[in-house]
Amino acid sequence: MGKFLGLVMTPLDVQVEGLNAVMDRIESTGATAINCGRILNRPSTVGAGFRAPPIDIDGYDRVFDRPVWGKRELYLESFRSQQPNLSWYADTSYKPTWKKFPSDLDSSLPNQIYESARSRDWKVYTSVTPLAVPDLKVEDQMKWINGQIPDPNRRVANQGCPSSPNVRAWAIACVLDEISQQPTPDGVCLDWVEYTTYLLEDHFSCFSLHSQAHMNNLGYEAKRIKSDVLSLWHHFNDLTTERLDHISQILNSPSRILELLVRFPGVYDFFRFKSDVISGLYRDIRLAMDQSGFGHVELIANGWPPPFNRSSGMDYAELAGIVDSVRPKLYTFHWSALPRWYGQALKNWNPNLVVASILQAVKSWFNLPDSIDHPTWSDYHIPAPNDKHPVRFRTFNDRINEVASQVSGRAPVIPLAHGYVPFDQWKRTVSIIRDSNADGMWVQRYCYLSDEKILALANIWNVQESNNIMAASSFF
């Protein structure tokens, strides 16, 4: 028997293609689990709905592989299939909204999906984004070290501050609300329970009043952390070409890294603090699940992979003792844009820097190698469906192996691989993860898998190859 394989889907897939058709295609891959929520959708308009797939800052070319009511991009309106249980939200001032369920939608559809999955002996997982708080108050928002609240239009995940007691209470409540709905899932996968690092500025988050108080409560010296992180911020706002090179030299030299941490211990404490906050929230959620009668429900942690996870607060070594498995996200369409997203911030702060030098530096700092020798902004964007993603094969292996090393066998490492890649790169994705140290793979998600990709997944995943040597210089 091969490694674990699970597939992320939504009721929308079934609304469009029919229950048996979707489930049969998933079954053909050899998957033994699905990750499916309970939200239903119907077509909407630009003013009233949200774009699917989401733009994610500036990904206007991203579309679905599988048409949704004849379209590969469209606007949708969403509806919860079951009313929220307000009793779970007694400890937070935030309350879930409920829109009247339209008569043209079938509220029993999520239950039908669960029943179909269990008739096939699959496990069923649901998903929650606990830090996505409705009508988030200013005092509960993230804040960068410069005092600025991030522009929600430039955020992929508009979370509340995880140190806010009100936000943390909401996070626990919405997890309990979801898993208490019937039928009960086998597990719940949490997404964006971290600081995220889509923007360079996000690495300097969060310094809200809640965060600074939390630092002191956890035994850290908030004043020192703020001072040292602010020094780092000023350093990045006053770069020269020589300083760009110097940062790369530091990252490639253990002794220079140690020197930096000795000079600026608050930066090191900042990373530790974020780890403590996120791990602590997961621990509180697990405890609440156990105390509420859901000890049998698995808790799964989605998160940024190395090296981003240290800044996002996803300490996989610590989380391995709390959750049932970890799902580092392998989303190369985001990685394809990060050099520009980060680089343009550096250029705005340091107008005299050369674009090519900035991009080469960012790629070096964050392990985003490619073969573009003279890069420009236009080389780095969320790709169109058939654009190759400028990510090398070895970065998948590197990131998976690093997480596996951090976890050290105490929890399964099951990467969440995104299907939004060209077909040839999809085939390499599947084979690389299959032959890595990962304990399996989750695929995100059905609507990004053409019939051709589904067939390739089925043909590749459970095939064991010996002496499989990857070319380190090849592109993913």
Secondary structure, 3 states (H helix, E strand, C coil): CCCEEEEEECHHHHHHHCHHHHHHHHHHCCCCEEEECCEEEEECCCCCCEEECCCCCCCCCCCCCCCECCECCEEEEEEECCCCCHHHHCCCCCCCCCCCCCCCCCCCHHHHHHHHHHHCCCEEEEEECCCCCCCCCHHHECCECCCCCCCHHHCCCCCECCCCHHHHHHHHHHHHHHHHCCCCCCEEEECCCCCCCCCHHHHHECCCHHHHHHHHHCCCCHHHHHHHHHHHHHHHCCCCHHHHHHHHHHHCCHHHHHHHHHHCHHHHHHHHHHHHHHHHHHHHHHHHHHHCCCCCCEEEEEECCCCHHHHHCCCHHHHCCCCCEEEEEECHHHHCCHHHHHHHHHHHHCCCCCHHHHHHHHHHHCCCCCCCCCCCHHHCCCCCCCCCCCCEHHHHHHHHHHHHHHHCCCCCECCEEECCCCHHHHHHHHHHHHCCCCCEEEEECHHHCCHHHHHHHHHHHCCCCCCCCCCCCCEC
